[in-house]
């Protein structure tokens, strides 16, 4: 059986969820739903990253203890997953006992492998990024991300990252699909080839974190703590447990490009040093841009995703986010683009196709899927487009080409709209010729079969709308495998209602 472990990054709790968090989580959810429908064994992980100096400072500013603050903020992210209809299997908080135990177990493995030593750290640190910054990367007192930096000197434990330059390059050479898209892969390889320096992995300036084993003063650097979440969620340190043995080799990490270095350099080095296999694939998507800047709570330019959902509907927002931007590249959000996608793709194309065909059958063909007769060449071509669509969609999902997945479905929708316009079943209905009535039934059957395929494949993108479309078609079986059997004539339809109303805006 195919196995897939889909992960989001765990989200940092110094502010409320914004559209960027929603974007990544929906992308992961689309992948997880797709693979479940394809018959795979799937584990979908998400959660919250709750330690570090930035969280401690945010808690202090809010007049709360760090634990009270993270309890409140994590609840907002859990609520976010419900509001966007996320189908995750695990929601992990790094303040959980099981995570502290997993992070400390990984630390001990690194110690046993002689990969950790104690020294003094002196250098620039960006609190907003929870990241150390090389002197050469600091410009006008800021990190490459734009976050202000401060000089820091403290006792620290270090990870021997410099030992892993060659092994990392060898790993990525041997596994060309382990890091995507290609531009991000090149960026990471260039960074590694530039030389790796040992990494400070503990802090003594604050106490809000996972305690370093055997030390009363050090807490783990937030990134070694946070990255371990992927192991915690699968039962680590029990590497013989069913979840870990089944899902870890098949882990696909989705993340924003701003945290790529942590995931693609530090994380595989930690894992290999601890005797573990790196994740199967790391995919770094781009930023959603608003007014020319990355959308983020720190910059104060984030769009409220829940207001969008309230205004336009959840499935419309899910579709827009997956369709509008090539997954892996930066893209812009605008209200005008949202309205255009809803009216064009959803209301005009898919919605109109389903509504006019199913309404016609409900009113003019006995409310049941018609019995087809002899198929014409045009019929067979239309049926073949639907039947072979999954070959393309499977390839899209294997490489996380989520926009392409949408585009390829809508190409078939466009073909079906052209087909119905060319075949004119309403004109056939008016004919007194028996042959025309048989032809009308065949055309309507072909269209129902195409709509069924499209609705099944749209489920990962728009689960609620797709379910309603399949309800209207009278279909109970909804997996990809169910499409191997032809549509059954005589199946009663539920009275169709429009699924995607047009948005009227001045």
C-alpha positions as CSV (number, residue, x, y, z in Angstrom):
1,X,0.0,0.0,0.0
2,X,1.2,3.5,-0.8
3,X,2.1,5.5,2.4
4,X,2.2,9.3,2.8
5,X,3.1,11.4,5.8
6,X,2.2,15.1,5.1
7,X,3.3,17.8,7.5
8,X,2.9,21.5,7.9
9,X,5.5,23.4,9.8
10,X,4.4,23.9,13.4
11,X,3.2,27.5,13.7
12,X,4.9,30.0,16.0
13,X,2.7,31.6,18.6
14,X,3.7,35.2,18.8
15,X,0.5,36.3,17.0
16,X,-2.9,35.1,15.7
17,X,-3.2,32.9,12.6
18,X,-3.1,34.7,9.3
19,X,-3.6,33.8,5.6
20,X,-0.1,32.4,5.3
21,X,-0.8,29.8,7.9
22,X,-4.1,29.0,6.2
23,X,-2.4,28.7,2.9
24,X,0.2,26.1,4.0
25,X,-2.4,24.1,6.0
26,X,-4.9,24.0,3.2
27,X,-2.1,22.8,0.8
28,X,-1.2,20.0,3.1
29,X,-4.8,19.1,3.6
30,X,-5.4,18.9,-0.2
31,X,-2.5,16.5,-0.5
32,X,-3.7,14.4,2.5
33,X,-7.2,14.2,1.2
34,X,-6.0,13.3,-2.3
35,X,-3.9,10.4,-1.1
36,X,-6.6,9.1,1.1
37,X,-9.0,9.1,-1.9
38,X,-6.3,7.3,-3.9
39,X,-6.3,4.5,-1.3
40,X,-3.0,5.4,0.4
41,X,-2.3,5.1,4.2
42,X,-1.9,8.7,5.3
43,X,-0.8,10.6,8.4
44,X,-1.2,14.4,8.3
45,X,0.6,16.4,11.0
46,X,0.3,20.0,12.1
47,X,0.6,21.9,15.4
48,X,2.1,24.8,17.2
49,X,5.7,25.8,18.1
50,X,5.5,27.3,21.6
51,X,9.0,27.9,23.0
52,X,11.7,30.5,22.5
53,X,12.6,34.1,23.3
54,X,10.0,35.6,21.0
55,X,7.1,33.8,22.6
56,X,8.4,34.6,26.1
57,X,8.5,38.3,25.1
58,X,5.1,38.2,23.6
59,X,3.7,36.6,26.8
60,X,5.3,39.3,28.9
61,X,3.9,42.0,26.7
62,X,0.4,40.4,27.1
63,X,0.8,40.3,30.9
64,X,0.6,36.5,30.9
65,X,2.8,33.6,31.9
66,X,4.3,31.8,28.9
67,X,2.2,28.7,29.6
68,X,-1.1,30.7,29.8
69,X,-0.1,32.7,26.7
70,X,0.6,29.6,24.7
71,X,-2.5,27.8,25.9
72,X,-4.6,30.7,24.6
73,X,-2.7,31.2,21.4
74,X,-2.5,27.5,20.5
75,X,-6.3,27.3,20.8
76,X,-6.6,29.9,18.1
77,X,-4.5,27.7,15.7
78,X,-6.5,24.6,16.6
79,X,-9.7,26.6,15.9
80,X,-8.1,27.7,12.6
81,X,-7.8,24.1,11.5
82,X,-11.5,23.6,12.2
83,X,-12.5,26.7,10.3
84,X,-10.7,25.6,7.2
85,X,-11.9,22.0,7.4
86,X,-8.4,20.5,7.9
87,X,-8.4,16.7,8.0
88,X,-5.2,16.4,10.1
89,X,-4.5,13.3,12.2
90,X,-2.2,14.9,14.8
91,X,-2.2,18.5,16.2
92,X,1.0,18.7,18.2
93,X,2.0,21.3,20.8
94,X,5.7,21.5,21.7
95,X,4.7,22.2,25.3
96,X,3.4,18.6,25.6
97,X,5.3,16.2,27.8
98,X,5.7,13.7,25.0
99,X,7.5,16.3,22.9
100,X,9.9,17.3,25.7
101,X,10.8,13.7,26.0
102,X,11.3,13.2,22.3
103,X,13.5,16.4,21.9
104,X,15.6,15.3,24.9
105,X,15.9,11.8,23.4
106,X,17.2,13.2,20.2
107,X,19.7,15.5,22.1
108,X,21.0,12.5,23.9
109,X,21.5,10.6,20.6
110,X,23.5,13.5,19.3
111,X,25.6,13.6,22.5
112,X,26.2,9.9,22.2
113,X,27.4,10.4,18.7
114,X,29.9,13.1,19.9
115,X,28.0,15.7,17.8
116,X,27.5,18.2,20.7
117,X,30.1,20.2,22.6
118,X,30.0,23.2,25.0
119,X,31.6,26.6,24.1
120,X,30.7,30.3,24.0
121,X,28.5,31.9,21.3
122,X,29.2,35.5,20.3
123,X,27.3,36.9,17.3
124,X,24.2,38.4,15.8
125,X,20.8,37.1,16.6
126,X,17.4,37.9,15.1
127,X,14.7,37.5,17.8
128,X,11.8,37.7,15.3
129,X,13.3,34.8,13.3
130,X,14.7,33.0,16.3
131,X,17.8,32.6,14.1
132,X,21.5,33.3,14.3
133,X,22.8,35.5,11.5
134,X,26.3,35.4,10.0
135,X,28.1,38.7,10.1
136,X,28.2,38.9,6.3
137,X,24.4,38.6,6.1
138,X,23.7,41.6,8.4
139,X,22.8,44.7,6.5
140,X,22.0,48.0,8.3
141,X,21.4,46.1,11.5
142,X,19.0,43.6,10.0
143,X,18.9,40.0,8.9
144,X,18.2,39.0,5.3
145,X,14.5,38.6,6.4
146,X,14.4,42.3,7.5
147,X,14.3,41.4,11.1
148,X,16.4,43.5,13.5
149,X,19.4,41.7,15.0
150,X,21.1,42.1,18.3
151,X,24.6,41.2,19.5
152,X,24.6,38.2,21.8
153,X,27.3,36.5,23.9
154,X,26.5,33.5,26.1
155,X,27.6,30.0,27.0
156,X,26.1,27.5,24.5
157,X,26.2,24.0,23.4
158,X,27.1,23.6,19.7
159,X,26.2,21.0,17.1
160,X,29.0,19.9,14.8
161,X,27.3,21.1,11.7
162,X,30.6,21.6,9.9
163,X,31.1,17.8,9.9
164,X,28.0,17.4,7.7
165,X,28.8,19.6,4.7
166,X,30.0,16.7,2.5
167,X,27.3,14.2,3.7
168,X,24.6,16.7,3.0
169,X,25.8,17.4,-0.5
170,X,26.2,13.6,-1.1
171,X,22.6,13.1,0.2
172,X,21.1,15.7,-2.1
173,X,23.1,14.4,-5.0
174,X,21.8,10.9,-4.4
175,X,18.2,12.1,-3.8
176,X,17.5,14.7,-6.4
177,X,13.8,14.8,-5.5
178,X,14.4,15.3,-1.8
179,X,14.3,19.1,-2.0
180,X,11.9,21.2,-4.2
181,X,11.3,23.3,-6.1
182,X,14.5,23.4,-8.1
183,X,15.3,27.1,-7.3
184,X,15.1,26.3,-3.5
185,X,17.3,23.2,-4.0
186,X,19.9,25.3,-5.8
187,X,19.8,27.9,-3.0
188,X,20.4,25.2,-0.3
189,X,23.2,23.5,-2.2
190,X,24.9,26.9,-2.7
191,X,24.6,27.7,1.0
192,X,26.1,24.3,2.0
193,X,28.9,24.6,-0.6
194,X,29.7,28.0,0.9
195,X,30.8,26.2,4.1
196,X,29.0,25.2,7.2
197,X,29.9,26.4,10.7
198,X,29.0,24.7,13.9
199,X,25.6,25.7,15.2
200,X,24.7,27.0,18.6
201,X,21.8,24.8,19.9
202,X,21.2,26.1,23.4
203,X,20.4,29.3,25.2
204,X,20.9,30.6,28.7
205,X,19.4,34.1,28.4
206,X,15.8,32.8,29.0
207,X,14.2,29.6,30.4
208,X,11.1,29.1,28.3
209,X,12.1,26.0,26.4
210,X,12.9,22.3,26.5
211,X,15.6,21.8,29.2
212,X,18.9,20.5,27.9
213,X,19.4,17.0,29.5
214,X,21.8,17.2,32.4
215,X,21.9,21.0,32.5
216,X,20.2,23.3,34.9
217,X,20.9,26.5,32.9
218,X,20.5,25.7,29.2
219,X,17.3,25.3,27.2
220,X,17.3,24.0,23.7
221,X,17.6,26.4,20.8
222,X,14.0,26.7,19.5
223,X,14.8,25.1,16.1
224,X,16.2,21.8,17.4
225,X,13.2,21.7,19.7
226,X,10.7,22.6,17.0
227,X,12.0,20.4,14.2
228,X,11.8,17.4,16.5
229,X,8.0,17.7,16.3
230,X,7.9,15.6,13.2
231,X,9.4,12.7,15.1
232,X,7.3,13.3,18.3
233,X,4.1,13.1,16.3
234,X,5.1,9.6,15.1
235,X,6.0,8.2,18.5
236,X,9.7,8.9,18.7
237,X,11.9,7.8,20.5
238,X,10.0,4.5,19.9
239,X,11.5,3.9,16.4
240,X,10.1,0.4,16.4
241,X,6.5,1.7,17.0
242,X,4.0,1.2,14.2
243,X,3.6,4.8,13.3
244,X,7.3,5.6,13.2
245,X,8.1,2.6,11.1
246,X,5.3,3.2,8.7
247,X,5.3,6.9,8.2
248,X,8.7,8.4,8.9
249,X,10.5,7.2,5.7
250,X,7.6,8.7,3.7
251,X,7.5,12.2,5.3
252,X,6.8,15.2,3.0
253,X,7.5,18.5,4.8
254,X,5.6,21.5,3.4
255,X,6.9,24.9,4.6
256,X,7.4,28.5,3.7
257,X,10.7,29.4,2.0
258,X,11.7,31.6,4.9
259,X,12.4,28.6,7.1
260,X,14.0,26.5,4.3
261,X,17.5,26.6,5.8
262,X,16.4,25.1,9.1
263,X,14.6,22.3,7.4
264,X,17.0,21.5,4.5
265,X,20.4,22.0,6.2
266,X,20.1,21.8,10.0
267,X,17.3,19.2,10.2
268,X,18.8,16.5,7.9
269,X,22.1,17.0,9.6
270,X,20.5,16.4,13.0
271,X,18.8,13.3,11.7
272,X,21.8,11.7,10.0
273,X,23.9,12.5,13.1
274,X,21.3,10.7,15.2
275,X,21.3,7.7,12.9
276,X,17.9,8.5,11.3
277,X,16.9,8.9,7.7
278,X,16.1,12.5,6.4
279,X,12.5,13.1,5.3
280,X,11.6,11.8,1.9
281,X,10.9,15.3,0.5
282,X,11.0,19.0,1.6
283,X,8.9,21.4,-0.4
284,X,9.3,25.1,0.2
285,X,6.4,27.2,-1.2
286,X,6.6,30.9,-1.8
287,X,5.0,33.9,0.0
288,X,1.6,35.4,-0.4
289,X,2.4,39.0,-1.2
290,X,0.2,41.9,-0.2
291,X,1.2,45.4,-1.4
292,X,4.6,44.1,-2.5
293,X,5.5,42.7,0.9
294,X,5.4,39.2,2.4
295,X,2.1,38.8,4.3
296,X,3.0,38.3,8.0
297,X,1.7,39.3,11.4
298,X,5.1,40.8,12.3
299,X,4.8,43.3,9.4
300,X,1.1,44.1,10.2
301,X,-0.1,43.5,6.7
302,X,-1.9,40.2,7.1
303,X,-5.3,39.6,5.6
304,X,-7.9,38.1,7.9
305,X,-8.6,34.6,6.5
306,X,-11.7,34.1,8.5
307,X,-13.2,37.3,7.2
308,X,-12.5,36.0,3.7
309,X,-14.2,32.7,4.5
310,X,-17.2,34.5,6.0
311,X,-17.5,36.7,2.9
312,X,-16.8,34.2,0.1
313,X,-17.3,30.8,1.6
314,X,-14.7,28.2,2.7
315,X,-14.5,26.1,-0.4
316,X,-14.2,29.2,-2.7
317,X,-11.2,30.4,-0.5
318,X,-9.6,27.0,-0.6
319,X,-9.9,26.8,-4.3
320,X,-8.6,30.3,-4.9
321,X,-5.5,29.7,-2.8
322,X,-4.6,26.6,-4.6
323,X,-5.5,27.9,-8.1
324,X,-4.2,31.4,-8.1
325,X,-0.5,30.8,-7.4
326,X,2.0,28.3,-8.7
327,X,2.8,26.3,-5.6
328,X,6.4,27.0,-4.9
329,X,6.4,30.5,-6.2
330,X,5.5,33.9,-4.6
331,X,2.0,35.1,-5.5
332,X,-0.3,38.0,-4.9
333,X,-3.6,38.1,-3.0
334,X,-6.2,40.6,-4.0
335,X,-10.0,40.8,-3.5
336,X,-10.5,41.4,-7.2
337,X,-8.6,38.2,-8.1
338,X,-10.7,36.3,-5.6
339,X,-14.0,37.5,-7.1
340,X,-12.8,36.8,-10.6
341,X,-11.9,33.2,-9.8
342,X,-15.2,32.6,-8.0
343,X,-17.3,34.1,-10.9
344,X,-15.3,32.6,-13.7
345,X,-14.0,29.2,-12.6
346,X,-16.6,28.2,-10.0
347,X,-19.9,29.9,-11.0
348,X,-19.5,30.1,-14.8
349,X,-17.4,27.0,-15.5
350,X,-18.0,24.2,-13.0
351,X,-21.1,25.5,-11.3
352,X,-22.9,26.3,-14.6
353,X,-21.9,22.9,-16.1
354,X,-23.4,20.9,-13.2
355,X,-26.4,23.1,-12.7
356,X,-27.6,23.2,-16.3
357,X,-27.0,19.5,-17.0
358,X,-28.5,18.2,-13.7
359,X,-31.4,20.6,-13.8
360,X,-32.2,19.6,-17.4
361,X,-32.2,15.9,-16.4
362,X,-34.3,16.6,-13.3
363,X,-36.9,18.5,-15.2
364,X,-36.8,16.9,-18.7
365,X,-35.5,13.3,-18.3
366,X,-37.3,11.8,-15.4
367,X,-34.9,12.9,-12.7
368,X,-32.6,9.9,-13.3
369,X,-29.3,9.3,-15.0
370,X,-30.3,8.4,-18.6
371,X,-29.6,5.1,-20.3
372,X,-27.0,5.8,-23.0
373,X,-27.2,4.3,-26.5
374,X,-24.7,4.3,-29.3
375,X,-21.7,6.5,-28.5
376,X,-20.4,8.8,-31.2
377,X,-16.8,9.7,-31.7
378,X,-17.3,13.0,-29.8
379,X,-18.9,11.0,-26.9
380,X,-16.0,8.6,-26.7
381,X,-13.5,11.5,-26.8
382,X,-15.3,13.3,-23.9
383,X,-15.5,10.1,-21.8
384,X,-11.8,9.4,-22.5
385,X,-10.8,12.8,-21.3
386,X,-12.5,12.1,-18.0
387,X,-11.3,8.5,-17.7
388,X,-7.6,9.5,-18.3
389,X,-7.7,12.6,-16.2
390,X,-6.3,10.9,-13.1
391,X,-3.1,9.9,-14.9
392,X,-2.2,13.6,-15.1
393,X,-3.5,14.5,-11.7
394,X,-1.5,11.7,-10.1
395,X,1.7,13.1,-11.6
396,X,0.7,16.6,-10.3
397,X,0.3,15.4,-6.8
398,X,3.5,13.4,-6.8
399,X,5.4,16.7,-7.2
400,X,3.0,18.9,-5.2
401,X,1.9,20.8,-8.3
402,X,-1.3,22.0,-6.7
403,X,-2.1,24.8,-9.2
404,X,-1.5,22.3,-12.1
405,X,-4.0,19.9,-10.4
406,X,-6.6,22.6,-10.6
407,X,-5.8,23.6,-14.1
408,X,-6.0,20.1,-15.5
409,X,-9.4,19.5,-13.9
410,X,-10.7,22.7,-15.3
411,X,-9.5,21.8,-18.8
412,X,-11.9,18.9,-18.7
413,X,-14.6,21.2,-17.3
414,X,-14.0,23.5,-20.3
415,X,-14.2,20.6,-22.7
416,X,-17.5,19.5,-21.2
417,X,-19.0,22.9,-21.5
418,X,-17.9,23.0,-25.2
419,X,-19.4,19.5,-25.6
420,X,-22.8,20.4,-24.2
421,X,-22.9,23.6,-26.3
422,X,-22.1,21.5,-29.4
423,X,-24.5,18.7,-28.7
424,X,-27.4,20.9,-27.7
425,X,-29.5,18.5,-25.6
426,X,-32.3,21.1,-25.3
427,X,-32.7,21.1,-29.0
428,X,-32.8,17.3,-29.1
429,X,-35.6,17.4,-26.4
430,X,-37.8,19.5,-28.7
431,X,-37.5,16.9,-31.6
432,X,-40.3,14.5,-32.2
433,X,-37.8,12.0,-33.7
434,X,-37.1,8.9,-31.5
435,X,-33.5,8.9,-32.7
436,X,-33.1,12.4,-31.3
437,X,-34.5,11.3,-27.9
438,X,-32.0,8.5,-27.8
439,X,-29.2,10.9,-28.7
440,X,-30.3,13.3,-26.0
441,X,-30.1,10.5,-23.4
442,X,-26.6,9.5,-24.5
443,X,-25.4,13.1,-24.4
444,X,-26.8,13.6,-20.9
445,X,-25.3,10.3,-19.7
446,X,-21.8,11.4,-21.0
447,X,-22.1,14.7,-19.2
448,X,-23.2,13.0,-15.9
449,X,-20.1,10.7,-16.2
450,X,-17.8,13.7,-16.7
451,X,-19.4,15.6,-13.8
452,X,-18.9,12.6,-11.6
453,X,-15.2,12.4,-12.4
454,X,-14.7,16.1,-11.9
455,X,-16.6,16.1,-8.6
456,X,-14.6,13.2,-7.3
457,X,-11.3,14.8,-8.2
458,X,-12.4,18.2,-6.8
459,X,-12.9,16.7,-3.3
460,X,-9.4,17.5,-2.0
461,X,-9.8,21.1,-3.0
462,X,-13.5,21.7,-2.1
463,X,-14.7,18.9,0.1
464,X,-18.1,20.3,1.0
465,X,-19.0,21.5,-2.5
466,X,-17.8,18.3,-4.1
467,X,-19.9,16.3,-1.6
468,X,-23.0,18.3,-2.5
469,X,-22.3,17.8,-6.2
470,X,-22.0,14.0,-5.8
471,X,-25.2,14.0,-3.6
472,X,-27.0,15.7,-6.5
473,X,-25.7,12.9,-8.8
474,X,-26.9,10.3,-6.4
475,X,-23.4,8.9,-5.9
476,X,-22.4,7.2,-2.7
477,X,-19.0,5.8,-3.8
478,X,-16.5,8.6,-4.0
479,X,-13.0,7.2,-4.1
480,X,-10.8,7.3,-7.2
481,X,-11.1,3.5,-7.4
482,X,-14.9,3.8,-7.7
483,X,-14.5,5.6,-11.0
484,X,-13.3,2.4,-12.6
485,X,-16.9,1.3,-12.7
486,X,-19.1,3.1,-15.2
487,X,-21.9,5.3,-14.0
488,X,-25.1,3.4,-13.5
489,X,-28.1,4.5,-15.6
490,X,-31.3,4.9,-13.7
491,X,-29.8,6.4,-10.6
492,X,-32.1,8.9,-9.1
493,X,-30.9,12.5,-8.9
494,X,-31.4,14.9,-5.9
495,X,-33.0,18.1,-7.0
496,X,-30.0,20.3,-8.0
497,X,-29.3,23.7,-6.4
498,X,-26.6,26.1,-7.5
499,X,-23.4,25.5,-5.6
500,X,-21.4,28.6,-6.5
501,X,-23.4,31.8,-6.6
502,X,-21.8,34.7,-8.5
503,X,-20.3,37.5,-6.4
504,X,-21.8,40.8,-7.4
505,X,-19.4,43.6,-6.6
506,X,-19.2,47.2,-8.0
